[in-house]
Amino acid sequence: MSRIVVDPITRIEGHLRIEAVVENGRITDAYSSGTMIRGFEKILKGRDPRDAWAFTERACGVCTTVHALASVRAVEDALGIVVPKNAELIRNLMFCAQYVQDHVIHFYHLHALDWVDVVSALSANPDETSRLAQSLSAWPKTSPAYFTAIQQRVKAFVDSGQLGIFANAYWGHPAYKLPPEVNLLGVAHYLEALAWQKELIKIHTVFGGKNPHPNYLVGGAPCSINTDEVNAINTERLALVARLISEAIDFVEQVYIPDLLAVASFYTDWAAVGGGLSNYLAYGDLPTRSYNDPASFKFPRGAILGRNLSEVHEVNGRDAEEIKEYIAHSWYSYSGGDDVGLHPFDGETEFNFTGPRPPFEQLDVDGKYSWLKTPRWREHPMEVGPLARLLVGYASGSTEIQEVVNDALGRLGVPVTALFSTLGRTAARGLETRLVVHWMKEFYDELIANVKIGNTKTFAAELWDPSTWPADAQGVGLSEAPRGALAHWIKIKDRQIDNYQLVVPSTWNASPRDAKGQRSSYEEALLGTPVADPEQPLEILRTIHSFDPCIACAVHLYDPDGRLVHKLRFC
Amino acid sequence: MKTMPLSYWQAMQARGYSRREFLEFCSYAAAVAGLGSGAFSRVVEAFETKPRPPVLWLHFQECTCCSESFIRSSHPVVADIVLDLISLDYTETLQAAAGHQAEKCLHDTMEKYPGQYILLVEGSVPVKDDGVYCMIGGRTALQIVEEAAAGAAAVIAWGSCASNGCIQGASPNPTGATPIHKLIGPPVINVPGCPPIADVMTGVITHLVVLGHAPELDSQGRPKSFYSRRVHDTCYRRAYYDAGLFVEAWDDESARKGFCLYKMGCRGPVTYNACSVTRWNGNLSYPIQSGHGCIGCSEANFWDNGPFYQHLASFPGFGIESTADTIGTIIGVGAVAGVAAHAVSTNLRKRKLIREHIDESVRGPSGTGVSNPKGGEPR
């Protein structure tokens, strides 16, 4: 028996530490720890609720915009604001652009190196890679000369002796299964995706002025539409968005999806690894009528228990019995004892660091061992993310989702149960990207149709002025971040934030055990994972990366009374 | 054994770039570094002969928006630089290795290249409670940054987190989030913004690598080339401010015409950044152009400078004659009739200043550090 510590887990957002127990070449237990906190919710207390989107957006710069969206929805829910249709469409377009860009970056720049051996690409036959690429799709950059040039770049890089971001990796590990020609294809598209992602994301810049961290607005969208004005969203801006969407469809259909399926076909054994929990939660998103009409969402809302796809449970963010956060193994303390769970509206948190003093070798996993709290839905640990979204959509009867999922399963020749795995999670991310990139076009067409008939309104002005607000209000903003179910809860008192809580996707997935000892997604998914060489735990990275960790979001602190248990010292 | 890194030109040759492409890159690099055309030959020479410096990129209390911004850099050859032409030996966001293999990358470079590597820091360092609020590999951020900074040839603090503490440093700063320059000795090049503009980030690195020394900095450690002008002074909507034409409510007729956002809380008048000149994401737009006021994200303590939608009461003068060093982040948040007063106070003196300022912007001033048409060293 040996204990493997992987810290830092790289190619993620944030600071994550995994400790795993390995016996006879397989993981028998695992512990996930978030090792950084900042203190958002305490900082939000007393602020103008209309400013909260800007604060919470800074929870994450990788999945930028998602917290801004959840925040404006929470405030609008509290105050009863209904945004104009165009604002909903602009938010949807920004949502879709975020998904496509973020998922592509994850696949090529954060996850691919778990499957693609860069060094192996040196021994590829570029002619064969060319033939392979041309058999996969109509993407134009597939000539033998192109792949030869890429190979020469890699060779020069390796020959320089300075391997930079590729140094000390697990090249040559027996778990790498791709032929050299596929590895070369992967390296080429790593570089192409890096150049392309910065183009697509300009959709954020058009509507929100910048990326990362574009601007949002409670009550609508901050940009105005005026086809007779150079200083507004006009036909030139809209034409740019149209081109970016068109190029995104090409990239996803001709590069991402073919690559995903080609790589997956060599790793079908990973359809039996990393299944983890059997419960899935999605709040749903992408309203086609209104955010207040969840039945109109492209991604349906619901929960699945025990992998039973014949039943989808209703989910209500306001119900005090549904979502609760626990801290039995988290570095906080509750006034009512550390074993109770608290609904976010009534949450409380105080620092209570009980871990070893750094520098340290191992965490005390019998006690508290993470800065992440542990959320539960009706006491159940839930997996959130692309797989949960597709499963909830599949089980809810969304024909669009069923078609895309069934198509991919058919092409890989695997049953639907193959989705409950590391490979299934990675595939689900790609498949929903395919859905979203086409939905983006639908939302764009609808926006153009509105503009055509003179409907250009982007803001609901009635409740902007705080003097129109009730003295007390509370609301919840639900969304689906690329990494899964995201919600913000706000209590407003005397026109200021009295209480603000975020429960984010990676808190669901990366959290430590709860008071009952139930593991969360990462810990459960690592059980049974093979580890060929404990010194090179490539397999741990595969399963953890399949969740696309985003830890800066996941860790938060909230203290409604400003109390701190520790006497604070400055070094 | 110490390996001699390839020069940029050697590295680009090896990657199949032509001489013409190399020269185009040099020209672009000179432009983003704020160097005039006269500097071109020096830039070419520097890239031909200088070895690639090893670069370490540390992450502490941050949201990774700086790394994300960096990869939005608009010129493809610049994107190749950050992946290939500098040797990016440690970056948790992109590197292939994890765990102790990743830590080995960090320590190898510190041991092999003492006094030669460039240290980039994204994020603030929490100092309360012995630093337990940010730990990597079982060590605190403070322990890591002190060790890494000791052997660095230069230190760049990316973004507002590392430059001024940003959001986690906002009241009541629960974790004791501290900017880098307060923890290690000078000089630290502060590149604030939440995030900084991609082309500003690559511009600062290019300046450092090409010229071999830090760009000229202001009293807050910011490169003057990108932070010596207020967003307001270079804003394309400035004329509406001068004419007293303001947006009064979101999406009103004035908003649809793109009038000045001052009354909607725009922080452009107190924010020093390149947004209105360099703009974002390939010179496409910036917050004001897309209809929302500037929130001042490159200014120290901008989170605590009053609600974002409450307009500034007043600010000193008309600003053109003021500099970052004299104004800093002074901000008033009370409701004052300053806007109305301003609207009628457009006078000859200001028109003259504006005219001079526009000329300045076009030509580039001498001795201000914004650009250097003579092509010599800024200092």
Contacts between the chains, C-beta under 8 A, distances in Angstrom:
chain1	res1	chain2	res2	distance
A	5	B	99	6.8
A	5	B	100	7.9
A	5	B	138	8.0
A	6	B	98	5.6
A	6	B	99	3.9
A	7	B	99	6.1
A	7	B	136	6.8
A	7	B	137	5.0
A	7	B	138	6.6
A	8	B	92	5.2
A	8	B	98	6.7
A	8	B	99	7.1
A	8	B	102	6.0
A	8	B	103	7.9
A	8	B	136	5.2
A	8	B	137	6.2
A	9	B	98	5.7
A	9	B	99	7.5
A	10	B	92	4.8
A	10	B	93	7.5
A	10	B	94	7.9
A	10	B	95	5.3
A	10	B	96	7.7
A	10	B	97	6.6
A	10	B	98	4.5
A	10	B	102	5.3
A	11	B	92	7.8
A	11	B	93	6.9
A	11	B	94	6.7
A	11	B	95	7.2
A	11	B	96	7.5
A	11	B	98	7.4
A	12	B	92	7.7
A	12	B	93	7.9
A	13	B	63	7.6
A	13	B	64	4.8
A	13	B	93	7.4
A	14	B	64	7.3
A	15	B	59	7.3
A	15	B	92	8.0
A	15	B	134	6.8
A	15	B	135	7.3
A	15	B	136	5.8
A	17	B	135	8.0
A	35	B	134	7.0
A	35	B	135	4.4
A	35	B	136	6.7
A	36	B	60	7.4
A	36	B	61	6.1
A	36	B	133	6.6
A	36	B	134	4.4
A	36	B	135	7.2
A	37	B	133	5.1
A	37	B	134	7.7
A	37	B	175	6.3
A	38	B	61	5.3
A	38	B	133	7.7
A	38	B	167	7.0
A	38	B	168	3.8
A	38	B	174	7.7
A	38	B	175	6.3
A	38	B	177	7.0
A	39	B	168	6.0
A	39	B	173	7.7
A	39	B	174	3.3
A	39	B	175	5.5
A	40	B	167	7.2
A	40	B	168	7.8
A	42	B	172	6.6
A	42	B	174	5.1
A	43	B	167	6.7
A	43	B	168	7.4
A	43	B	170	4.9
A	43	B	171	6.9
A	43	B	172	7.2
A	43	B	174	7.1
A	43	B	303	7.5
A	47	B	307	7.4
A	48	B	307	4.0
A	48	B	308	7.5
A	48	B	309	7.1
A	50	B	307	7.4
A	50	B	308	7.6
A	50	B	309	5.9
A	51	B	307	5.7
A	51	B	308	5.0
A	51	B	309	7.4
A	54	B	295	5.9
A	54	B	308	6.4
A	55	B	167	6.3
A	55	B	170	7.9
A	55	B	303	7.1
A	58	B	63	5.4
A	58	B	65	7.3
A	58	B	166	7.3
A	58	B	167	4.7
A	58	B	194	6.5
A	59	B	63	6.3
A	60	B	63	5.0
A	60	B	64	7.1
A	60	B	65	7.9
A	61	B	62	7.6
A	61	B	63	4.0
A	61	B	64	4.8
A	61	B	65	2.3
A	61	B	66	7.1
A	61	B	67	7.6
A	61	B	68	5.1
A	61	B	69	7.7
A	61	B	195	6.4
A	62	B	63	7.5
A	62	B	64	5.0
A	62	B	65	7.7
A	62	B	68	5.9
A	64	B	65	6.3
A	64	B	68	7.0
A	109	B	94	6.3
A	113	B	96	4.6
A	118	B	96	7.4
A	149	B	16	5.0
A	152	B	14	7.6
A	152	B	15	7.3
A	152	B	16	5.7
A	153	B	14	7.6
A	153	B	15	4.5
A	153	B	16	6.5
A	153	B	84	7.7
A	156	B	11	7.2
A	156	B	14	3.2
A	156	B	15	5.7
A	157	B	14	8.0
A	157	B	15	7.9
A	157	B	84	6.4
A	159	B	14	7.6
A	160	B	3	7.9
A	160	B	5	7.0
A	160	B	6	5.1
A	160	B	11	6.9
A	160	B	14	7.4
A	161	B	3	4.1
A	161	B	5	8.0
A	162	B	3	6.5
A	162	B	5	5.6
A	162	B	6	7.7
A	162	B	52	6.8
A	162	B	54	7.4
A	162	B	87	4.2
A	162	B	89	7.6
A	164	B	83	7.3
A	164	B	84	7.1
A	164	B	86	8.0
A	164	B	87	4.9
A	164	B	88	4.8
A	164	B	89	6.0
A	165	B	83	7.0
A	165	B	88	5.4
A	165	B	89	7.9
A	165	B	91	6.4
A	165	B	94	4.9
A	165	B	95	4.4
A	165	B	96	6.2
A	166	B	95	7.7
A	166	B	96	5.1
A	167	B	89	6.5
A	167	B	95	7.4
A	167	B	96	7.6
A	167	B	97	6.4
A	167	B	105	5.2
A	167	B	108	7.8
A	168	B	96	7.8
A	168	B	97	4.1
A	168	B	101	4.2
A	168	B	102	7.0
A	168	B	104	5.4
A	168	B	105	5.3
A	168	B	108	8.0
A	169	B	95	7.8
A	169	B	96	3.5
A	169	B	97	4.7
A	169	B	101	7.0
A	170	B	96	7.7
A	170	B	97	7.8
A	170	B	101	7.8
A	194	B	71	6.6
A	194	B	79	6.3
A	194	B	83	7.4
A	195	B	76	5.5
A	195	B	79	6.4
A	197	B	71	7.3
A	198	B	71	6.7
A	198	B	72	4.4
A	198	B	73	7.4
A	198	B	74	7.1
A	198	B	79	7.9
A	198	B	198	7.8
A	198	B	281	7.0
A	198	B	282	7.3
A	199	B	282	8.0
A	201	B	72	6.8
A	201	B	281	6.8
A	202	B	281	5.1
A	202	B	282	6.8
A	202	B	284	5.5
A	204	B	281	7.7
A	205	B	280	5.4
A	205	B	281	4.2
A	205	B	284	4.7
A	205	B	285	4.9
A	205	B	290	7.2
A	206	B	284	7.1
A	206	B	285	6.4
A	206	B	290	6.8
A	207	B	290	6.3
A	208	B	287	7.8
A	208	B	290	6.0
A	208	B	292	7.4
A	209	B	280	6.9
A	209	B	285	5.5
A	209	B	286	5.6
A	209	B	287	3.5
A	209	B	288	7.1
A	209	B	289	6.4
A	209	B	290	3.5
A	209	B	291	7.4
A	209	B	292	5.9
A	210	B	275	7.7
A	210	B	280	4.0
A	210	B	281	6.8
A	210	B	285	7.3
A	210	B	286	6.2
A	210	B	287	5.9
A	210	B	290	7.9
A	211	B	69	8.0
A	211	B	72	6.8
A	211	B	280	7.0
A	211	B	281	5.7
A	212	B	65	4.1
A	212	B	68	4.7
A	212	B	69	5.6
A	212	B	72	7.9
A	212	B	195	5.5
A	213	B	65	5.8
A	213	B	194	6.2
A	213	B	195	6.8
A	213	B	297	7.7
A	214	B	290	7.8
A	215	B	287	5.5
A	215	B	290	6.9
A	215	B	291	7.9
A	215	B	292	3.7
A	215	B	295	7.8
A	217	B	250	6.5
A	217	B	292	6.7
A	219	B	250	7.1
A	220	B	250	6.8
A	220	B	251	6.7
A	222	B	250	6.9
A	222	B	290	6.8
A	222	B	291	4.6
A	222	B	292	3.7
A	223	B	290	5.0
A	223	B	291	4.1
A	223	B	292	7.6
A	224	B	251	5.1
A	224	B	255	4.7
A	224	B	256	4.5
A	224	B	258	8.0
A	224	B	291	5.6
A	225	B	256	7.6
A	226	B	256	4.2
A	226	B	257	7.2
A	229	B	256	6.2
A	229	B	257	5.8
A	229	B	258	6.3
A	230	B	258	7.4
A	231	B	237	7.5
A	231	B	257	6.2
A	231	B	258	2.2
A	231	B	289	7.6
A	232	B	255	7.9
A	232	B	256	5.6
A	232	B	257	7.6
A	232	B	258	5.9
A	232	B	291	7.3
A	240	B	284	8.0
A	351	B	129	7.5
A	351	B	174	7.9
A	353	B	129	6.3
A	353	B	132	4.8
A	355	B	132	6.9
A	357	B	130	6.5
A	357	B	132	7.7
A	358	B	130	7.4
A	358	B	131	7.0
A	358	B	132	6.8
A	358	B	135	5.3
A	358	B	138	5.8
A	358	B	139	5.3
A	358	B	140	4.8
A	358	B	143	6.9
A	359	B	138	5.1
A	359	B	139	4.7
A	359	B	140	7.9
A	359	B	143	6.8
A	360	B	138	4.6
A	361	B	138	6.2
A	371	B	133	7.6
A	456	B	256	7.7
A	457	B	251	6.7
A	458	B	251	5.2
A	459	B	250	4.3
A	459	B	251	3.7
A	461	B	249	5.8
A	461	B	250	6.5
A	461	B	251	7.3
A	464	B	249	7.4
A	464	B	250	6.9
A	536	B	101	7.7
A	537	B	98	7.9
A	537	B	99	7.2
A	541	B	98	5.8
A	552	B	62	6.9
A	552	B	63	4.9
A	552	B	64	6.6
A	553	B	63	8.0
A	557	B	174	6.1
A	559	B	174	7.7
A	562	B	172	7.1
A	564	B	174	7.7
A	566	B	129	5.7
A	568	B	128	4.8
A	568	B	129	6.3
A	568	B	176	7.1
A	569	B	128	6.9
A	569	B	129	6.5
A	569	B	130	7.2
A	570	B	127	5.5
A	570	B	128	6.5
A	570	B	176	6.2
A	571	B	127	5.4
A	571	B	130	6.3
A	571	B	131	6.8
A	571	B	142	6.8
